[in-house]
């Protein structure tokens, strides 16, 4: 058996499927500053940004069936998760309760560990009247 095999494992996040299943439309519930990450030499590894708390509003994924009961498990509607928008100044000019979409996923800074996502994006847009504000 290989010792410390975790060193050779890389999780790949299927962000396209996540965004499709959730309609890439979320309610902004919170925001806080993100200090960024530096290496031991003090060099910037991940720039500063803003971490957003988001609520999922729709879930079009295939239902997951509980193996023990045969019943469908709850979907992700109204569940919350966090993402960090890298390279933006805190606070973002988006109010709590606004609808937003995520863009420019950064897989090199994102991962899944201990059943938690660390998701980083390059851009977020507020949705008004069904369209992104910058459209």
TIGU-874331 format. One record per atom (N, C-alpha, C): residue in three letters; atom name; x, y, z. Coordinates in Angstrom, 3 decimals, m for minus. Each point is the difference from the previous one (the first is absolute). Layout:
N
+-------+---------+----------+----------+----------+
! fivex ! mardren !        x !        y !        z !
+-------+---------+----------+----------+----------+
!   Ala !      CA !        X !        Y !        Z !
...
+-------+---------+----------+----------+----------+
This chain:
135
+-------+---------+----------+----------+----------+
! fivex ! mardren !        x !        y !        z !
+-------+---------+----------+----------+----------+
!   Unk !       N !    0.842 !   m1.180 !    0.000 !
!   Unk !      CA !   m0.842 !    1.180 !    0.000 !
!   Unk !       C !    0.886 !    1.243 !    0.000 !
!   Unk !       N !   m0.401 !    0.994 !   m0.734 !
!   Unk !      CA !    0.732 !    1.250 !   m0.111 !
!   Unk !       C !   m0.286 !    0.877 !    1.216 !
!   Unk !       N !    1.051 !    0.448 !    0.679 !
!   Unk !      CA !   m0.180 !    0.880 !    1.147 !
!   Unk !       C !   m0.257 !    1.431 !   m0.456 !
!   Unk !       N !   m0.857 !    0.691 !    0.731 !
!   Unk !      CA !   m0.299 !    1.410 !   m0.262 !
!   Unk !       C !   m0.416 !    0.249 !   m1.448 !
!   Unk !       N !   m0.837 !   m0.873 !   m0.511 !
!   Unk !      CA !   m0.452 !    0.091 !   m1.380 !
!   Unk !       C !   m0.758 !    1.269 !   m0.326 !
!   Unk !       N !   m0.533 !    0.659 !    1.016 !
!   Unk !      CA !   m0.757 !    1.240 !   m0.222 !
!   Unk !       C !    0.847 !    1.044 !   m0.740 !
!   Unk !       N !    1.330 !   m0.098 !    0.126 !
!   Unk !      CA !    0.883 !    0.970 !   m0.664 !
!   Unk !       C !   m0.108 !   m0.059 !   m1.517 !
!   Unk !       N !   m0.536 !   m1.084 !   m0.502 !
!   Unk !      CA !   m0.052 !   m0.209 !   m1.444 !
!   Unk !       C !   m1.411 !    0.095 !   m0.561 !
!   Unk !       N !   m0.924 !    0.434 !    0.822 !
!   Unk !      CA !   m1.397 !    0.107 !   m0.409 !
!   Unk !       C !   m0.338 !    1.451 !   m0.281 !
!   Unk !       N !   m0.702 !    0.214 !   m1.103 !
!   Unk !      CA !   m0.453 !    1.347 !   m0.325 !
!   Unk !       C !   m1.485 !   m0.079 !   m0.332 !
!   Unk !       N !   m0.801 !    0.748 !    0.755 !
!   Unk !      CA !   m1.422 !    0.059 !   m0.284 !
!   Unk !       C !   m0.250 !    1.025 !   m1.097 !
!   Unk !       N !   m0.884 !   m0.336 !   m0.899 !
!   Unk !      CA !   m0.391 !    0.916 !   m1.061 !
!   Unk !       C !   m1.451 !    0.385 !    0.244 !
!   Unk !       N !   m0.253 !    1.298 !    0.070 !
!   Unk !      CA !   m1.354 !    0.493 !    0.235 !
!   Unk !       C !   m0.663 !    0.211 !   m1.357 !
!   Unk !       N !   m1.139 !   m0.637 !   m0.198 !
!   Unk !      CA !   m0.756 !    0.171 !   m1.245 !
!   Unk !       C !   m0.868 !    1.248 !    0.150 !
!   Unk !       N !    0.636 !    1.165 !   m0.127 !
!   Unk !      CA !   m0.686 !    1.262 !    0.251 !
!   Unk !       C !   m1.085 !    0.254 !   m1.032 !
!   Unk !       N !    0.212 !   m0.451 !   m1.229 !
!   Unk !      CA !   m1.029 !    0.204 !   m1.017 !
!   Unk !       C !   m1.297 !   m0.699 !    0.396 !
!   Unk !       N !    0.110 !   m1.194 !    0.543 !
!   Unk !      CA !   m1.191 !   m0.745 !    0.440 !
!   Unk !       C !   m0.636 !    0.689 !    1.206 !
!   Unk !       N !    0.804 !    0.439 !    0.956 !
!   Unk !      CA !   m0.541 !    0.702 !    1.174 !
!   Unk !       C !   m0.760 !    1.254 !   m0.426 !
!   Unk !       N !    0.609 !    0.807 !   m0.865 !
!   Unk !      CA !   m0.650 !    1.236 !   m0.439 !
!   Unk !       C !   m1.262 !   m0.298 !   m0.806 !
!   Unk !       N !    0.043 !   m1.043 !   m0.827 !
!   Unk !      CA !   m1.181 !   m0.371 !   m0.787 !
!   Unk !       C !   m1.119 !   m0.497 !    0.916 !
!   Unk !       N !    0.326 !   m0.898 !    0.921 !
!   Unk !      CA !   m1.018 !   m0.567 !    0.896 !
!   Unk !       C !   m0.665 !    1.062 !    0.870 !
!   Unk !       N !    0.747 !    1.027 !    0.355 !
!   Unk !      CA !   m0.549 !    1.051 !    0.870 !
!   Unk !       C !   m0.458 !    1.223 !   m0.788 !
!   Unk !       N !    0.087 !   m0.056 !   m1.311 !
!   Unk !      CA !   m0.424 !    1.119 !   m0.833 !
!   Unk !       C !    0.928 !    1.199 !    0.070 !
!   Unk !       N !    1.128 !   m0.135 !    0.679 !
!   Unk !      CA !    0.948 !    1.100 !    0.214 !
!   Unk !       C !   m0.739 !    1.277 !    0.403 !
!   Unk !       N !   m0.913 !   m0.148 !    0.949 !
!   Unk !      CA !   m0.751 !    1.143 !    0.542 !
!   Unk !       C !   m0.150 !   m0.230 !    1.505 !
!   Unk !       N !    0.531 !    0.933 !    0.782 !
!   Unk !      CA !    0.052 !   m0.167 !    1.450 !
!   Unk !       C !   m0.410 !    1.298 !    0.695 !
!   Unk !       N !   m0.468 !   m0.134 !    1.229 !
!   Unk !      CA !   m0.302 !    1.172 !    0.819 !
!   Unk !       C !    1.212 !    0.301 !    0.867 !
!   Unk !       N !    0.452 !    1.243 !   m0.029 !
!   Unk !      CA !    1.125 !    0.428 !    0.834 !
!   Unk !       C !   m0.493 !    0.160 !    1.428 !
!   Unk !       N !    0.619 !   m0.734 !    0.938 !
!   Unk !      CA !   m0.426 !    0.102 !    1.401 !
!   Unk !       C !    1.058 !    0.649 !    0.891 !
!   Unk !       N !    1.241 !    0.044 !   m0.474 !
!   Unk !      CA !    1.034 !    0.652 !    0.808 !
!   Unk !       C !    1.245 !    0.237 !   m0.844 !
!   Unk !       N !    0.861 !    0.887 !    0.489 !
!   Unk !      CA !    1.318 !    0.179 !   m0.609 !
!   Unk !       C !    0.983 !    0.448 !    1.070 !
!   Unk !       N !    1.239 !   m0.429 !   m0.189 !
!   Unk !      CA !    1.083 !    0.392 !    0.906 !
!   Unk !       C !    1.300 !    0.026 !   m0.798 !
!   Unk !       N !    0.946 !    0.750 !    0.505 !
!   Unk !      CA !    1.284 !    0.106 !   m0.672 !
!   Unk !       C !    0.785 !   m1.301 !    0.040 !
!   Unk !       N !    0.801 !   m0.226 !   m1.024 !
!   Unk !      CA !    0.893 !   m1.140 !   m0.092 !
!   Unk !       C !    1.416 !    0.552 !   m0.116 !
!   Unk !       N !    0.866 !   m0.376 !    0.924 !
!   Unk !      CA !    1.355 !    0.567 !    0.081 !
!   Unk !       C !    0.950 !   m0.493 !   m1.064 !
!   Unk !       N !   m0.388 !   m1.019 !   m0.727 !
!   Unk !      CA !    0.899 !   m0.582 !   m0.984 !
!   Unk !       C !    0.946 !   m0.990 !    0.661 !
!   Unk !       N !    0.857 !   m0.585 !   m0.778 !
!   Unk !      CA !    0.973 !   m0.979 !    0.502 !
!   Unk !       C !    1.388 !    0.376 !   m0.506 !
!   Unk !       N !    0.970 !   m0.142 !    0.888 !
!   Unk !      CA !    1.404 !    0.250 !   m0.351 !
!   Unk !       C !    0.809 !   m1.240 !    0.327 !
!   Unk !       N !    1.083 !   m0.194 !   m0.731 !
!   Unk !      CA !    0.884 !   m1.122 !    0.299 !
!   Unk !       C !    0.985 !    0.409 !    1.104 !
!   Unk !       N !    0.882 !   m0.901 !    0.348 !
!   Unk !      CA !    0.952 !    0.266 !    1.091 !
!   Unk !       C !    0.966 !    1.141 !   m0.316 !
!   Unk !       N !    0.158 !    0.342 !   m1.265 !
!   Unk !      CA !    0.858 !    1.121 !   m0.391 !
!   Unk !       C !   m0.758 !    1.327 !   m0.010 !
!   Unk !       N !   m1.297 !   m0.063 !    0.307 !
!   Unk !      CA !   m0.816 !    1.208 !    0.005 !
!   Unk !       C !   m0.563 !    0.366 !   m1.361 !
!   Unk !       N !    0.220 !   m0.857 !   m0.988 !
!   Unk !      CA !   m0.514 !    0.266 !   m1.338 !
!   Unk !       C !   m1.490 !   m0.355 !   m0.056 !
!   Unk !       N !   m0.748 !    0.782 !   m0.748 !
!   Unk !      CA !   m1.440 !   m0.238 !   m0.119 !
!   Unk !       C !   m0.248 !   m1.262 !   m0.818 !
!   Unk !       N !   m0.757 !   m0.925 !    0.593 !
!   Unk !      CA !   m0.400 !   m1.221 !   m0.675 !
!   Unk !       C !   m1.431 !    0.160 !   m0.511 !
!   Unk !       N !   m0.876 !    0.513 !    0.863 !
!   Unk !      CA !   m1.378 !    0.314 !   m0.375 !
!   Unk !       C !   m0.258 !    1.441 !    0.430 !
!   Unk !       N !   m0.385 !    0.867 !   m0.933 !
!   Unk !      CA !   m0.252 !    1.398 !    0.362 !
!   Unk !       C !   m1.183 !    0.162 !    0.956 !
!   Unk !       N !   m0.071 !    1.168 !    0.642 !
!   Unk !      CA !   m1.120 !    0.322 !    0.870 !
!   Unk !       C !   m1.297 !   m0.018 !   m0.796 !
!   Unk !       N !   m1.108 !   m0.034 !    0.726 !
!   Unk !      CA !   m1.303 !   m0.005 !   m0.659 !
!   Unk !       C !   m1.122 !    0.112 !    1.001 !
!   Unk !       N !   m1.141 !   m0.539 !   m0.371 !
!   Unk !      CA !   m1.190 !    0.033 !    0.841 !
!   Unk !       C !   m0.620 !   m1.388 !    0.025 !
!   Unk !       N !   m0.300 !   m0.504 !    1.194 !
!   Unk !      CA !   m0.685 !   m1.280 !    0.151 !
!   Unk !       C !   m1.488 !    0.268 !    0.145 !
!   Unk !       N !   m0.787 !   m0.709 !   m0.817 !
!   Unk !      CA !   m1.447 !    0.172 !   m0.009 !
!   Unk !       C !   m0.693 !   m1.226 !    0.561 !
!   Unk !       N !   m1.005 !    0.218 !    0.827 !
!   Unk !      CA !   m0.915 !   m1.054 !    0.418 !
!   Unk !       C !   m1.172 !    0.024 !   m0.962 !
!   Unk !       N !   m0.299 !   m1.120 !   m0.637 !
!   Unk !      CA !   m1.053 !   m0.064 !   m1.003 !
!   Unk !       C !   m1.025 !   m1.068 !    0.344 !
!   Unk !       N !   m1.244 !    0.259 !   m0.383 !
!   Unk !      CA !   m1.079 !   m0.972 !    0.187 !
!   Unk !       C !   m0.423 !   m0.528 !   m1.365 !
!   Unk !       N !   m0.115 !   m1.313 !   m0.101 !
!   Unk !      CA !   m0.424 !   m0.651 !   m1.237 !
!   Unk !       C !   m1.511 !    0.161 !   m0.136 !
!   Unk !       N !   m0.453 !    0.415 !   m1.178 !
!   Unk !      CA !   m1.418 !    0.255 !   m0.229 !
!   Unk !       C !   m0.684 !   m1.086 !   m0.825 !
!   Unk !       N !    0.774 !   m0.768 !   m0.746 !
!   Unk !      CA !   m0.572 !   m1.076 !   m0.801 !
!   Unk !       C !    0.998 !   m1.142 !   m0.098 !
!   Unk !       N !   m0.518 !   m1.205 !   m0.197 !
!   Unk !      CA !    0.859 !   m1.174 !   m0.128 !
!   Unk !       C !   m0.629 !   m0.937 !   m1.019 !
!   Unk !       N !    0.643 !   m0.106 !   m1.162 !
!   Unk !      CA !   m0.507 !   m0.842 !   m1.081 !
!   Unk !       C !    0.787 !   m1.303 !   m0.110 !
!   Unk !       N !    0.744 !   m0.347 !    1.045 !
!   Unk !      CA !    0.797 !   m1.223 !   m0.037 !
!   Unk !       C !   m0.896 !   m1.228 !    0.159 !
!   Unk !       N !    0.530 !   m1.125 !   m0.430 !
!   Unk !      CA !   m0.707 !   m1.264 !    0.135 !
!   Unk !       C !   m0.142 !   m0.318 !    1.487 !
!   Unk !       N !   m1.190 !   m0.410 !    0.455 !
!   Unk !      CA !   m0.170 !   m0.318 !    1.425 !
!   Unk !       C !    0.933 !   m1.125 !    0.459 !
!   Unk !       N !    0.472 !    0.130 !    1.232 !
!   Unk !      CA !    0.827 !   m1.030 !    0.622 !
!   Unk !       C !   m0.913 !   m0.841 !    0.880 !
!   Unk !       N !    0.059 !   m1.307 !   m0.156 !
!   Unk !      CA !   m0.863 !   m0.905 !    0.750 !
!   Unk !       C !    0.770 !   m0.583 !    1.179 !
!   Unk !       N !   m0.592 !    0.077 !    1.178 !
!   Unk !      CA !    0.584 !   m0.569 !    1.222 !
!   Unk !       C !    0.029 !   m1.518 !   m0.136 !
!   Unk !       N !    1.167 !   m0.610 !    0.167 !
!   Unk !      CA !    0.161 !   m1.446 !   m0.157 !
!   Unk !       C !   m0.795 !   m0.788 !    1.035 !
!   Unk !       N !   m0.140 !    0.563 !    1.210 !
!   Unk !      CA !   m0.677 !   m0.725 !    1.071 !
!   Unk !       C !   m1.515 !    0.083 !   m0.089 !
!   Unk !       N !   m0.528 !    1.166 !   m0.345 !
!   Unk !      CA !   m1.456 !    0.186 !    0.015 !
!   Unk !       C !   m0.625 !   m0.066 !   m1.390 !
!   Unk !       N !    0.796 !    0.200 !   m1.037 !
!   Unk !      CA !   m0.548 !    0.040 !   m1.341 !
!   Unk !       C !   m0.676 !    1.327 !   m0.332 !
!   Unk !       N !    0.017 !    0.923 !    0.945 !
!   Unk !      CA !   m0.630 !    1.314 !   m0.187 !
!   Unk !       C !    1.005 !    0.990 !   m0.580 !
!   Unk !       N !   m0.511 !    0.980 !   m0.773 !
!   Unk !      CA !    0.910 !    1.030 !   m0.500 !
!   Unk !       C !    0.540 !    0.868 !    1.138 !
!   Unk !       N !    1.282 !    0.348 !   m0.095 !
!   Unk !      CA !    0.598 !    0.903 !    0.984 !
!   Unk !       C !   m0.384 !    1.434 !   m0.364 !
!   Unk !       N !    0.039 !    0.911 !    0.976 !
!   Unk !      CA !   m0.331 !    1.398 !   m0.299 !
!   Unk !       C !    0.942 !    0.579 !   m1.048 !
!   Unk !       N !   m0.544 !    0.898 !   m0.825 !
!   Unk !      CA !    0.844 !    0.657 !   m0.994 !
!   Unk !       C !    0.715 !    1.189 !    0.644 !
!   Unk !       N !    0.650 !    0.816 !   m0.804 !
!   Unk !      CA !    0.809 !    1.108 !    0.519 !
!   Unk !       C !   m0.717 !    1.348 !    0.059 !
!   Unk !       N !   m1.288 !    0.024 !   m0.371 !
!   Unk !      CA !   m0.736 !    1.263 !    0.049 !
!   Unk !       C !    0.009 !    0.546 !    1.427 !
!   Unk !       N !    0.345 !    1.264 !    0.141 !
!   Unk !      CA !    0.106 !    0.749 !    1.253 !
!   Unk !       C !    1.236 !   m0.349 !    0.830 !
!   Unk !       N !    0.856 !   m0.900 !   m0.495 !
!   Unk !      CA !    1.274 !   m0.252 !    0.669 !
!   Unk !       C !    0.929 !    1.184 !   m0.280 !
!   Unk !       N !    1.012 !    0.152 !    0.826 !
!   Unk !      CA !    0.939 !    1.105 !   m0.171 !
!   Unk !       C !    1.415 !   m0.539 !   m0.201 !
!   Unk !       N !    0.825 !    0.820 !   m0.627 !
!   Unk !      CA !    1.408 !   m0.332 !   m0.194 !
!   Unk !       C !    0.760 !    1.308 !   m0.170 !
!   Unk !       N !    1.314 !   m0.091 !    0.049 !
!   Unk !      CA !    0.837 !    1.191 !   m0.146 !
!   Unk !       C !    0.876 !   m0.111 !   m1.231 !
!   Unk !       N !    0.257 !    1.150 !   m0.615 !
!   Unk !      CA !    0.958 !    0.120 !   m1.092 !
!   Unk !       C !    0.830 !    1.243 !    0.269 !
!   Unk !       N !    1.194 !    0.025 !   m0.531 !
!   Unk !      CA !    0.842 !    1.194 !    0.099 !
!   Unk !       C !    0.203 !    0.554 !   m1.391 !
!   Unk !       N !   m0.232 !    1.301 !   m0.123 !
!   Unk !      CA !    0.258 !    0.704 !   m1.244 !
!   Unk !       C !    1.386 !    0.615 !    0.156 !
!   Unk !       N !    0.946 !   m0.479 !   m0.774 !
!   Unk !      CA !    1.408 !    0.364 !    0.125 !
!   Unk !       C !    0.293 !    1.273 !   m0.797 !
!   Unk !       N !    0.782 !    0.875 !    0.613 !
!   Unk !      CA !    0.454 !    1.197 !   m0.697 !
!   Unk !       C !   m0.991 !    1.146 !   m0.009 !
!   Unk !       N !   m1.001 !   m0.052 !    0.872 !
!   Unk !      CA !   m0.964 !    1.106 !    0.108 !
!   Unk !       C !    0.131 !    0.636 !    1.371 !
!   Unk !       N !   m0.458 !    1.232 !    0.093 !
!   Unk !      CA !    0.085 !    0.727 !    1.261 !
!   Unk !       C !   m1.252 !   m0.254 !    0.838 !
!   Unk !       N !    0.216 !   m0.173 !    1.288 !
!   Unk !      CA !   m1.096 !   m0.165 !    0.947 !
!   Unk !       C !   m0.387 !    1.369 !    0.541 !
!   Unk !       N !   m1.294 !    0.286 !    0.170 !
!   Unk !      CA !   m1.154 !   m0.810 !   m0.379 !
!   Unk !       C !   m0.379 !    0.211 !   m1.456 !
!   Unk !       N !   m0.634 !   m1.007 !   m0.561 !
!   Unk !      CA !   m0.524 !    0.129 !   m1.352 !
!   Unk !       C !   m1.256 !    0.878 !    0.035 !
!   Unk !       N !   m0.280 !    0.718 !   m1.072 !
!   Unk !      CA !   m1.173 !    0.881 !   m0.027 !
!   Unk !       C !   m1.295 !   m0.749 !   m0.311 !
!   Unk !       N !   m0.189 !   m1.127 !    0.673 !
!   Unk !      CA !   m1.199 !   m0.822 !   m0.187 !
!   Unk !       C !   m0.637 !   m0.166 !    1.376 !
!   Unk !       N !   m1.284 !    0.277 !    0.099 !
!   Unk !      CA !   m0.686 !   m0.040 !    1.287 !
!   Unk !       C !   m0.434 !   m1.410 !    0.372 !
!   Unk !       N !   m0.049 !   m0.229 !    1.298 !
!   Unk !      CA !   m0.506 !   m1.251 !    0.544 !
!   Unk !       C !   m1.414 !   m0.231 !   m0.533 !
!   Unk !       N !   m0.269 !   m1.228 !   m0.427 !
!   Unk !      CA !   m1.303 !   m0.339 !   m0.560 !
!   Unk !       C !   m0.046 !    0.072 !   m1.514 !
!   Unk !       N !    1.019 !    0.594 !   m0.617 !
!   Unk !      CA !    0.049 !    0.102 !   m1.463 !
!   Unk !       C !    0.257 !   m1.366 !   m0.623 !
!   Unk !       N !   m0.417 !   m0.137 !   m1.250 !
!   Unk !      CA !    0.283 !   m1.210 !   m0.757 !
!   Unk !       C !    1.293 !    0.199 !   m0.780 !
!   Unk !       N !    0.833 !   m1.049 !   m0.045 !
!   Unk !      CA !    1.297 !    0.094 !   m0.659 !
!   Unk !       C !    0.288 !   m1.247 !   m0.824 !
!   Unk !       N !    0.950 !    0.153 !   m0.947 !
!   Unk !      CA !    0.552 !   m1.109 !   m0.780 !
!   Unk !       C !    1.521 !    0.008 !    0.173 !
!   Unk !       N !    0.593 !   m1.167 !   m0.157 !
!   Unk !      CA !    1.450 !   m0.156 !    0.149 !
!   Unk !       C !    0.654 !   m0.246 !   m1.357 !
!   Unk !       N !    1.200 !    0.568 !   m0.182 !
!   Unk !      CA !    0.735 !   m0.143 !   m1.259 !
!   Unk !       C !    1.486 !   m0.206 !    0.275 !
!   Unk !       N !    0.685 !   m0.521 !   m0.996 !
!   Unk !      CA !    1.457 !   m0.132 !   m0.001 !
!   Unk !       C !    0.500 !   m0.862 !    1.160 !
!   Unk !       N !   m0.470 !   m1.244 !    0.039 !
!   Unk !      CA !    0.439 !   m0.955 !    1.021 !
!   Unk !       C !    1.511 !   m0.149 !   m0.042 !
!   Unk !       N !    0.610 !   m0.083 !    1.172 !
!   Unk !      CA !    1.459 !   m0.112 !    0.119 !
!   Unk !       C !    0.359 !   m1.369 !    0.591 !
!   Unk !       N !    0.108 !   m1.027 !   m0.848 !
!   Unk !      CA !    0.264 !   m1.343 !    0.526 !
!   Unk !       C !    1.338 !   m0.115 !    0.713 !
!   Unk !       N !    0.971 !    0.829 !   m0.381 !
!   Unk !      CA !    1.317 !   m0.080 !    0.638 !
!   Unk !       C !   m0.031 !    0.435 !    1.463 !
!   Unk !       N !   m1.041 !    0.720 !    0.411 !
!   Unk !      CA !   m0.140 !    0.465 !    1.385 !
!   Unk !       C !   m1.169 !   m0.669 !    0.726 !
!   Unk !       N !   m0.687 !   m0.926 !   m0.654 !
!   Unk !      CA !   m1.207 !   m0.610 !    0.553 !
!   Unk !       C !    0.236 !   m1.470 !    0.291 !
!   Unk !       N !   m0.689 !   m0.506 !    1.009 !
!   Unk !      CA !    0.119 !   m1.414 !    0.325 !
!   Unk !       C !   m1.163 !   m0.456 !    0.870 !
!   Unk !       N !   m0.043 !   m1.304 !    0.239 !
!   Unk !      CA !   m1.038 !   m0.645 !    0.804 !
!   Unk !       C !    0.727 !   m0.833 !    1.039 !
!   Unk !       N !   m0.234 !    0.298 !    1.266 !
!   Unk !      CA !    0.695 !   m0.706 !    1.079 !
!   Unk !       C !   m0.947 !   m0.181 !    1.185 !
!   Unk !       N !    0.018 !   m1.179 !    0.577 !
!   Unk !      CA !   m0.846 !   m0.313 !    1.171 !
!   Unk !       C !   m1.452 !    0.394 !   m0.234 !
!   Unk !       N !   m0.530 !   m0.335 !   m1.171 !
!   Unk !      CA !   m1.394 !    0.257 !   m0.383 !
!   Unk !       C !   m0.331 !    1.487 !   m0.104 !
!   Unk !       N !    1.000 !    0.843 !   m0.185 !
!   Unk !      CA !   m0.216 !    1.441 !   m0.149 !
!   Unk !       C !    0.664 !    0.498 !   m1.272 !
!   Unk !       N !   m0.711 !    0.892 !   m0.681 !
!   Unk !      CA !    0.560 !    0.653 !   m1.184 !
!   Unk !       C !    0.741 !    1.261 !    0.410 !
!   Unk !       N !    1.132 !    0.216 !   m0.615 !
!   Unk !      CA !    0.700 !    1.287 !    0.023 !
!   Unk !       C !   m0.043 !    0.446 !   m1.466 !
!   Unk !       N !   m0.929 !    0.901 !   m0.315 !
!   Unk !      CA !   m0.225 !    0.412 !   m1.380 !
!   Unk !       C !    0.441 !    1.439 !   m0.187 !
!   Unk !       N !    0.773 !    0.225 !   m1.039 !
!   Unk !      CA !    0.492 !    1.350 !   m0.271 !
!   Unk !       C !   m0.322 !    0.367 !   m1.439 !
!   Unk !       N !   m0.484 !    1.220 !   m0.169 !
!   Unk !      CA !   m0.409 !    0.514 !   m1.306 !
!   Unk !       C !    0.660 !    1.348 !   m0.237 !
!   Unk !       N !    0.034 !    0.408 !   m1.257 !
!   Unk !      CA !    0.578 !    1.284 !   m0.360 !
!   Unk !       C !   m1.013 !    1.123 !   m0.077 !
!   Unk !       N !   m1.306 !   m0.371 !   m0.039 !
!   Unk !      CA !   m0.999 !    1.039 !   m0.192 !
!   Unk !       C !   m1.361 !   m0.456 !    0.497 !
!   Unk !       N !   m0.777 !    0.959 !    0.529 !
!   Unk !      CA !   m1.391 !   m0.210 !    0.370 !
!   Unk !       C !   m0.787 !    1.154 !   m0.594 !
!   Unk !       N !   m1.210 !   m0.271 !   m0.446 !
!   Unk !      CA !   m0.854 !    1.042 !   m0.572 !
!   Unk !       C !   m1.361 !   m0.030 !    0.684 !
!   Unk !       N !   m0.506 !    1.168 !    0.296 !
!   Unk !      CA !   m1.346 !    0.125 !    0.545 !
!   Unk !       C !   m1.001 !   m0.168 !   m1.133 !
!   Unk !       N !   m1.113 !   m0.666 !    0.290 !
!   Unk !      CA !   m1.075 !   m0.198 !   m0.976 !
!   Unk !       C !   m1.121 !    0.995 !    0.332 !
!   Unk !       N !   m0.400 !    0.776 !   m0.985 !
!   Unk !      CA !   m1.144 !    0.918 !    0.157 !
!   Unk !       C !   m0.893 !   m0.177 !   m1.221 !
!   Unk !       N !   m1.282 !   m0.150 !    0.213 !
!   Unk !      CA !   m0.960 !   m0.182 !   m1.090 !
!   Unk !       C !    0.394 !   m1.164 !   m0.894 !
!   Unk !       N !    0.547 !   m1.072 !    0.601 !
!   Unk !      CA !    0.362 !   m1.203 !   m0.731 !
!   Unk !       C !    1.295 !    0.069 !   m0.775 !
!   Unk !       N !    0.711 !    1.153 !    0.059 !
!   Unk !      CA !    1.251 !    0.154 !   m0.734 !
!   Unk !       C !    1.115 !    0.420 !    0.941 !
!   Unk !       N !    1.217 !   m0.389 !   m0.332 !
!   Unk !      CA !    1.154 !    0.453 !    0.771 !
!   Unk !       C !    0.116 !    1.510 !   m0.160 !
!   Unk !       N !    0.359 !    0.687 !    1.056 !
!   Unk !      CA !    0.072 !    1.462 !   m0.006 !
!   Unk !       C !    0.938 !    0.518 !   m1.069 !
!   Unk !       N !    1.112 !   m0.703 !   m0.253 !
!   Unk !      CA !    0.989 !    0.503 !   m0.962 !
!   Unk !       C !   m0.320 !   m0.389 !   m1.444 !
!   Unk !       N !   m1.065 !   m0.764 !   m0.229 !
!   Unk !      CA !   m0.370 !   m0.362 !   m1.387 !
!   Unk !       C !   m0.476 !    1.223 !   m0.751 !
+-------+---------+----------+----------+----------+
